[in-house]
Amino acid sequence: MSDSPRSLLAQPAEVVAPLLLGGILRCRGADGTVSLRLTEVEAYSGEGEDPGSHAHRGPSKRNAVMFGPPGHLYTYFTYGMHVCANVVCLPEGRAAGILFRAGEILEGEELARSRRTTSRARKDLAQGPARLCVALGIELGDYGLDLFDPASRVTLQLPEAPLGAEQVGVGPRTGIAQPGGAETPWRFWVLGDPTVSPYKAAAPRPPRG
């Protein structure tokens, strides 16, 4: 491990992502606290490098935090209705991020269940990036929070030691239709963990013309 959490996050996302597995993501709200153990993450590179990344076309109002210091929270809407959350990687001025895809609820399960009323089993509570945010209570307004500031509403605690290679699954990212999606093995998960989300390939795009 690096000397500090922030120095660890200053590396490329695909290097950092598997090192986050087993880490604790926690969100404190007025109604209580929910925390989970990360079991699945997905790496996204930066400007001009990764068509699947929100930073691919350069800085914008939406992705500005991705070009800031590592260790901050990047939240965004997907499909106009669901919030997803990422941790920013690489030194300031360069952009990359790691999507929190799934986790096992450790604290505040009753509160998570009250938010995720459609879940049929405990493993479903944070199985997928949108479900994870709902279960934890992460909101779009949490954009930019410093995940390593103990006073932040949302915090990330890195695992004491990374998982061994024999414990980590590696495969293509979920639902990426752009070039480099299915071919890029930047999704990482804890092998055999029931909370990991099912893999879904991107739907083929109809030809233009």
C-alpha positions in Angstrom: 0.0 0.0 0.0 1.1 3.6 -0.5 1.9 5.9 2.4 -1.5 7.5 2.4 -4.9 6.9 0.9 -4.6 10.0 -1.3 -1.2 8.9 -2.7 -2.7 5.5 -3.6 -5.5 7.2 -5.5 -3.0 9.3 -7.4 -2.3 6.2 -9.6 -4.2 5.1 -12.7 -7.8 4.0 -12.1 -7.2 0.4 -13.4 -4.3 0.0 -10.9 -6.2 1.4 -8.0 -9.6 -0.3 -8.6 -8.8 -3.8 -7.4 -7.1 -2.4 -4.3 -10.4 -0.9 -3.2 -12.1 -4.2 -2.9 -12.9 -4.9 0.7 -12.8 -1.2 1.6 -15.6 0.4 3.6 -17.8 3.1 2.0 -19.9 4.9 4.6 -22.7 7.6 4.3 -24.0 9.5 7.3 -27.4 11.2 7.1 -30.0 12.7 9.3 -31.8 9.4 9.5 -28.8 7.3 10.3 -25.6 5.8 8.9 -25.2 3.0 6.4 -21.8 1.4 5.5 -20.8 -1.4 3.1 -17.9 -3.5 2.1 -17.0 -2.9 -1.5 -17.3 -6.1 -3.6 -17.3 -4.7 -7.2 -15.8 -1.7 -8.8 -15.1 -0.5 -12.4 -12.2 1.7 -13.6 -12.5 4.6 -16.1 -9.5 6.4 -17.6 -9.3 10.0 -18.6 -9.3 12.7 -21.3 -8.7 11.3 -24.8 -8.0 7.8 -23.6 -11.3 6.1 -22.8 -14.5 6.7 -24.8 -16.5 5.2 -21.9 -15.3 7.8 -19.5 -17.1 11.1 -18.8 -13.7 12.8 -18.9 -13.0 11.6 -22.4 -13.8 14.9 -24.1 -12.1 17.1 -21.6 -13.3 19.2 -18.6 -16.9 20.4 -18.3 -19.2 21.7 -15.6 -20.4 18.1 -15.1 -17.1 16.4 -14.8 -15.0 19.2 -13.2 -14.3 17.3 -10.0 -12.7 14.5 -12.0 -9.9 16.9 -12.9 -9.3 17.9 -9.3 -7.4 16.2 -6.5 -7.7 12.4 -6.1 -10.0 11.0 -3.4 -13.1 13.2 -4.1 -16.6 11.9 -4.9 -17.9 12.2 -8.5 -21.7 11.7 -8.6 -23.9 11.9 -11.7 -27.3 10.9 -13.0 -27.7 8.0 -15.3 -30.7 7.5 -17.5 -32.0 10.7 -16.0 -33.1 9.1 -12.8 -30.4 7.1 -10.9 -27.4 8.5 -9.1 -24.0 6.7 -9.5 -20.9 7.4 -7.4 -17.2 7.3 -8.3 -13.9 8.1 -6.5 -11.5 10.4 -8.5 -8.0 9.1 -9.3 -4.8 10.6 -10.7 -3.1 13.9 -9.7 -4.9 17.2 -10.1 -5.3 18.2 -13.7 -5.6 14.7 -15.0 -8.9 12.8 -14.9 -9.8 9.2 -14.0 -12.3 7.5 -11.7 -13.5 4.3 -10.2 -17.2 3.5 -10.2 -18.6 1.9 -7.0 -20.6 -1.0 -8.4 -21.7 -3.2 -5.5 -21.2 -4.0 -1.9 -22.3 -5.9 1.2 -24.2 -3.9 3.8 -22.3 -3.9 7.1 -24.0 -1.2 9.1 -27.5 0.3 9.0 -29.2 -2.7 7.2 -32.6 -1.8 8.4 -32.2 1.8 7.1 -30.9 0.4 3.8 -33.9 -1.9 3.5 -36.3 1.0 4.1 -34.7 2.8 1.1 -34.5 -0.3 -1.1 -38.0 -1.6 -0.7 -37.9 -3.7 -3.9 -35.0 -5.8 -2.7 -35.9 -9.4 -2.2 -32.8 -10.5 -0.4 -29.9 -9.0 1.7 -27.5 -9.5 -1.2 -29.6 -7.3 -3.5 -29.5 -4.2 -1.3 -26.4 -2.7 -2.9 -26.0 -4.9 -6.0 -25.4 -2.5 -8.8 -24.2 1.2 -8.8 -27.6 2.8 -8.6 -28.8 0.4 -5.8 -25.6 1.1 -3.9 -26.3 4.8 -3.9 -29.9 4.4 -2.8 -29.0 2.0 0.0 -26.2 4.2 1.3 -28.2 7.4 0.8 -25.6 9.0 -1.6 -27.2 11.9 -3.4 -26.3 14.0 -6.5 -25.5 16.9 -4.1 -22.7 14.9 -2.6 -20.7 15.7 -5.7 -17.1 16.8 -4.8 -17.0 15.6 -1.2 -13.6 14.6 0.1 -13.9 10.9 0.9 -10.8 11.0 3.1 -12.0 13.9 5.3 -13.5 12.3 8.5 -16.0 15.2 8.6 -17.5 14.4 5.2 -20.9 12.9 4.9 -19.5 10.2 2.7 -16.2 8.5 3.5 -14.0 5.8 2.1 -11.8 3.6 4.3 -9.3 1.5 2.3 -8.7 -2.1 3.2 -5.8 -2.8 5.5 -4.3 -5.1 2.8 -5.3 -5.7 -0.8 -7.0 -9.0 -1.7 -4.8 -11.7 -3.4 -5.0 -12.1 -7.1 -6.8 -15.5 -6.6 -9.6 -13.6 -4.8 -10.3 -11.0 -7.5 -12.3 -11.5 -10.7 -11.4 -9.4 -13.7 -13.5 -8.8 -16.8 -15.1 -6.3 -19.2 -17.0 -3.3 -18.0 -20.7 -3.5 -17.9 -22.9 -1.9 -20.6 -20.2 0.0 -22.4 -21.1 0.4 -26.1 -18.2 2.7 -27.0 -14.9 1.3 -28.4 -12.8 -0.2 -25.7 -15.9 -1.3 -23.6 -16.2 -5.0 -24.0 -12.5 -5.3 -24.8 -11.2 -3.5 -21.7 -11.0 -5.8 -18.6 -11.4 -3.0 -16.0 -14.2 -4.4 -13.9 -13.0 -6.0 -10.7 -15.0 -8.0 -8.1 -14.6 -10.3 -5.2 -14.8 -13.8 -6.5 -17.8 -15.9 -5.2 -19.4 -12.9 -3.4 -23.2 -13.0 -3.8 -23.5 -9.2 -3.8 -21.6 -8.8 -7.1 -23.9 -7.6 -9.8 -24.6 -9.8 -12.9 -22.6 -8.8 -16.0 -24.6 -7.2 -18.8 -23.0 -6.5 -22.1 -24.0 -3.3 -24.0 -27.0 -3.5 -26.3 -25.8 -3.3 -29.9 -26.4 0.1 -31.5 -28.4 0.2 -34.7 -26.4 1.2 -37.8 -26.6 4.8 -38.9 -27.8 5.7 -42.3 
